[in-house]
């Protein structure tokens, strides 16, 4: 199904409107305009959003849409949009649909062929990532880990061999427990804790799991936290023969390309692993 977002602006539609994750100056002109123009605003917490609206002199009616009423409230919002009304969806902070029930409303709109218009804006995950010092070319955003220990361990084990940077959200009162669980499963990796992003007490703590655990014990973290974790290091050479021993030469080169290396560098690394000349690997790869 094709969506032409601005072909017919008289029909009902869902506007995904990011809000600041802390600093109100991060609100965009476009986001403010849409919040004033839509027929109603669906908010995760109407009390929180009302403060934002008051600050920017926005008088649009607010309705509640959150995890505990998303089915009933979502149906009412769908009816409103089918009747031609424009609905702005916001979360408490950041981009709606990321680790919140907004994704369910988006899916319903798509199923009913109601246009979904996304606005770019603040997101804690990418804000933390770009300041972490860890690789940003490839990354996996997981969000909140399960609260139950067994389920959390299962998830962490499933991510243990992932080669790219991992991003998690966590509540401050569960931070130490989560860091210890990661240390037990992921072993020694670089980690960055980002908290109070864009606010007055914005803090980054970079180092090992032990460094972060010690910092957590010495301080009293407040506000939701973001953890950016180094991916599994790519094994090299003959110290770990299981790494590539069962692969064909083609699979070996393709593996390095999947890790983000260009073809030339992937061929060079595969040749080094196998103690072959780059020319031999190049010729063999291109004969396939």
C-alpha positions as CSV (number, residue, x, y, z in Angstrom):
1,X,0.0,0.0,0.0
2,X,1.4,3.4,-1.0
3,X,1.1,6.4,1.3
4,X,1.4,9.9,-0.1
5,X,1.8,11.7,3.1
6,X,0.8,15.2,1.9
7,X,-1.5,14.4,-1.0
8,X,-4.7,15.1,0.8
9,X,-4.3,17.0,4.0
10,X,-8.1,17.2,4.6
11,X,-8.4,13.5,5.6
12,X,-7.9,12.1,9.0
13,X,-4.3,11.1,9.9
14,X,-1.9,10.3,12.7
15,X,1.0,12.6,13.4
16,X,3.9,11.2,15.4
17,X,5.3,14.2,17.3
18,X,8.5,13.9,19.3
19,X,8.9,16.0,22.4
20,X,12.1,16.9,24.3
21,X,13.8,14.3,26.5
22,X,14.7,17.0,28.9
23,X,15.6,20.4,27.5
24,X,12.6,22.3,26.2
25,X,14.8,24.1,23.6
26,X,15.0,20.8,21.7
27,X,11.3,21.2,20.7
28,X,11.2,21.9,16.9
29,X,9.2,24.6,15.2
30,X,7.4,22.0,13.2
31,X,6.4,19.9,16.2
32,X,4.9,23.0,17.9
33,X,3.0,23.9,14.7
34,X,1.5,20.4,14.4
35,X,0.5,20.4,18.1
36,X,-1.4,23.6,17.6
37,X,-3.0,22.4,14.3
38,X,-4.2,18.9,15.1
39,X,-7.7,18.3,16.3
40,X,-6.6,16.5,19.5
41,X,-3.4,15.3,21.1
42,X,-3.1,11.7,22.4
43,X,-0.7,11.7,25.3
44,X,1.0,9.0,27.4
45,X,0.5,11.2,30.5
46,X,-1.8,14.1,30.0
47,X,-0.4,15.9,33.1
48,X,3.1,15.8,31.6
49,X,2.0,16.9,28.2
50,X,-0.2,19.7,29.6
51,X,3.0,21.3,31.1
52,X,4.6,21.2,27.7
53,X,1.5,22.7,26.0
54,X,1.3,25.4,28.6
55,X,4.9,26.4,28.0
56,X,4.4,26.7,24.3
57,X,0.8,28.2,24.5
58,X,-0.8,25.2,22.9
59,X,-4.5,24.9,23.6
60,X,-5.3,21.7,21.6
61,X,-7.5,19.2,23.6
62,X,-5.7,16.3,25.2
63,X,-6.8,12.7,25.5
64,X,-5.1,9.8,27.3
65,X,-3.4,7.0,25.4
66,X,-1.0,4.7,27.3
67,X,-0.1,1.0,27.8
68,X,-3.0,0.3,30.1
69,X,-5.8,1.9,28.0
70,X,-4.4,1.5,24.5
71,X,-7.0,-0.9,23.3
72,X,-10.1,1.1,24.3
73,X,-8.5,4.5,23.7
74,X,-6.9,3.3,20.5
75,X,-10.3,2.3,19.0
76,X,-11.7,5.7,19.9
77,X,-8.8,7.4,18.2
78,X,-9.2,5.3,15.1
79,X,-12.9,6.3,14.9
80,X,-11.9,10.0,15.2
81,X,-9.4,9.7,12.4
82,X,-11.9,7.8,10.2
83,X,-14.2,10.7,10.8
84,X,-11.5,13.1,9.3
85,X,-9.8,14.3,12.4
86,X,-6.1,14.8,12.7
87,X,-4.5,13.2,15.8
88,X,-1.1,14.1,17.2
89,X,0.5,11.3,19.2
90,X,3.1,12.2,21.9
91,X,5.0,10.3,24.5
92,X,6.2,11.7,27.9
93,X,9.6,12.4,26.4
94,X,11.2,11.6,23.1
95,X,9.8,9.9,19.9
96,X,6.5,8.2,20.1
97,X,6.5,4.5,19.1
98,X,9.9,3.8,20.6
99,X,9.5,1.6,23.7
100,X,5.9,2.7,24.1
101,X,2.4,1.7,22.9
102,X,2.5,4.2,20.0
103,X,3.6,1.3,17.8
104,X,0.3,-0.4,18.3
105,X,-1.7,2.6,17.2
106,X,0.6,3.0,14.1
107,X,-0.1,-0.6,13.1
108,X,-3.9,-0.1,13.5
109,X,-3.7,3.1,11.3
110,X,-1.8,1.2,8.6
111,X,-4.3,-1.6,8.6
112,X,-7.1,0.9,8.2
113,X,-5.2,2.9,5.5
114,X,-5.0,6.0,7.7
115,X,-1.9,8.0,6.9
116,X,0.9,8.1,9.5
117,X,3.1,11.2,9.4
118,X,6.4,10.9,11.4
119,X,8.2,14.0,12.5
120,X,11.9,13.8,13.4
121,X,13.0,14.7,16.8
122,X,14.7,13.8,20.1
123,X,15.5,10.2,21.0
124,X,17.5,9.1,24.1
125,X,18.9,6.1,22.4
126,X,20.7,7.9,19.5
127,X,21.6,10.8,21.8
128,X,23.4,8.4,24.1
129,X,25.0,6.4,21.3
130,X,26.7,9.3,19.5
131,X,28.4,10.4,22.8
132,X,29.4,7.0,23.9
133,X,32.6,6.7,21.9
134,X,31.4,3.2,20.8
135,X,30.9,2.3,17.1
136,X,27.9,3.9,15.5
137,X,28.0,2.5,12.0
138,X,25.8,-0.5,13.1
139,X,23.9,-0.9,16.3
140,X,21.0,-2.7,17.9
141,X,18.4,-0.9,20.1
142,X,16.8,-3.3,22.5
143,X,15.0,-0.9,25.0
144,X,14.0,-2.2,28.4
145,X,15.2,-5.6,29.5
146,X,12.7,-8.0,31.2
147,X,12.4,-7.3,35.0
148,X,12.4,-11.0,35.9
149,X,15.9,-12.4,36.4
150,X,15.4,-15.6,34.4
151,X,13.9,-13.8,31.4
152,X,16.5,-11.1,31.6
153,X,19.3,-13.7,31.5
154,X,17.7,-15.4,28.5
155,X,17.6,-12.1,26.6
156,X,21.2,-11.2,27.5
157,X,22.4,-14.7,26.4
158,X,20.6,-14.3,23.1
159,X,22.5,-11.0,22.5
160,X,25.9,-12.2,23.8
161,X,27.4,-12.9,20.3
162,X,25.9,-9.9,18.6
163,X,28.9,-8.0,17.0
164,X,27.4,-4.5,17.0
165,X,26.8,-1.9,19.7
166,X,23.9,-2.6,21.9
167,X,21.6,0.1,23.4
168,X,19.3,-0.5,26.4
169,X,17.0,1.7,28.6
170,X,16.8,1.1,32.3
171,X,15.2,2.6,35.4
172,X,17.6,4.0,38.0
173,X,16.5,1.6,40.8
174,X,17.3,-1.4,38.6
175,X,20.6,-0.1,37.2
176,X,23.1,-1.9,39.5
177,X,21.2,-5.2,39.1
178,X,21.2,-4.9,35.3
179,X,24.9,-3.9,35.1
180,X,25.8,-7.0,37.2
181,X,23.7,-9.2,35.0
182,X,25.4,-7.9,31.9
183,X,28.8,-8.3,33.5
184,X,28.0,-12.0,34.2
185,X,26.9,-12.7,30.6
186,X,28.9,-10.3,28.4
187,X,32.2,-10.4,30.4
188,X,34.7,-7.6,29.8
189,X,33.3,-4.9,27.5
190,X,33.3,-1.1,27.2
191,X,30.1,0.4,28.5
192,X,28.7,3.9,28.7
193,X,26.0,5.0,31.1
194,X,24.1,8.1,30.0
195,X,21.6,9.7,32.4
196,X,19.6,12.9,32.6
197,X,20.2,13.5,28.9
198,X,19.9,17.2,27.8
199,X,19.2,18.2,31.4
200,X,21.2,20.2,33.9
201,X,22.7,17.2,35.5
202,X,23.4,15.2,32.3
203,X,26.1,12.6,33.1
204,X,28.1,10.1,31.1
205,X,30.1,7.4,32.9
206,X,32.3,5.4,30.5
207,X,34.4,2.3,31.4
208,X,34.1,-1.3,32.5
209,X,31.1,-2.9,34.2
210,X,32.9,-2.8,37.5
211,X,33.6,1.0,37.0
212,X,29.9,1.6,36.4
213,X,28.8,-0.6,39.3
214,X,31.1,1.2,41.7
215,X,29.8,4.6,40.4
216,X,26.3,3.4,41.0
217,X,27.0,2.4,44.5
218,X,28.7,5.7,45.2
219,X,26.0,7.8,43.7
220,X,22.2,7.8,43.6
221,X,21.2,7.6,40.0
222,X,18.0,9.4,39.1
223,X,16.0,9.7,35.9
224,X,15.8,7.0,33.3
225,X,19.2,5.7,32.2
226,X,20.6,4.6,28.8
227,X,23.3,1.9,28.6
228,X,25.4,1.7,25.5
229,X,27.3,-1.6,25.4
230,X,30.2,-2.7,23.1
231,X,29.3,-5.5,20.8
232,X,31.1,-8.9,20.8
233,X,34.6,-8.5,19.5
234,X,35.3,-10.1,16.2
235,X,37.7,-13.0,16.8
236,X,40.7,-13.1,14.5
237,X,43.5,-15.5,13.5
238,X,44.0,-19.2,14.3
239,X,43.5,-18.8,18.1
240,X,39.8,-19.5,17.5
241,X,39.6,-22.0,14.6
242,X,35.8,-22.4,15.1
243,X,35.4,-18.8,14.0
244,X,35.8,-19.6,10.3
245,X,37.1,-23.2,10.0
246,X,33.9,-24.6,8.7
247,X,33.3,-21.8,6.2
248,X,34.1,-21.6,2.5
249,X,36.4,-18.8,1.5
250,X,33.4,-17.0,0.0
251,X,31.5,-17.2,3.4
252,X,34.6,-15.9,5.1
253,X,34.8,-12.8,3.0
254,X,31.1,-12.3,3.1
255,X,31.3,-12.4,7.0
256,X,33.6,-9.5,7.1
257,X,31.5,-7.5,4.7
258,X,28.5,-8.1,7.0
259,X,30.5,-6.6,9.8
260,X,30.8,-3.3,7.8
261,X,34.1,-3.8,6.0
262,X,34.2,-3.0,2.3
263,X,35.0,-5.8,-0.1
264,X,38.7,-4.9,-0.5
265,X,39.3,-4.9,3.3
266,X,37.1,-8.0,3.8
267,X,39.3,-9.9,1.3
268,X,42.5,-8.7,3.0
269,X,41.3,-9.8,6.4
270,X,40.2,-13.2,5.1
271,X,43.5,-13.7,3.4
272,X,45.3,-12.8,6.7
273,X,43.2,-15.3,8.6
274,X,43.9,-18.1,6.1
275,X,47.6,-17.1,5.5
276,X,46.8,-16.8,1.8
277,X,47.8,-14.0,-0.7
278,X,45.2,-11.3,-1.3
279,X,45.4,-12.1,-5.0
280,X,44.5,-15.7,-4.5
281,X,41.5,-14.8,-2.3
282,X,40.4,-12.1,-4.7
283,X,40.5,-14.5,-7.7
284,X,38.7,-17.3,-5.8
285,X,36.0,-14.9,-4.6
286,X,35.3,-13.5,-8.0
287,X,35.2,-16.9,-9.7
288,X,32.1,-17.8,-7.7
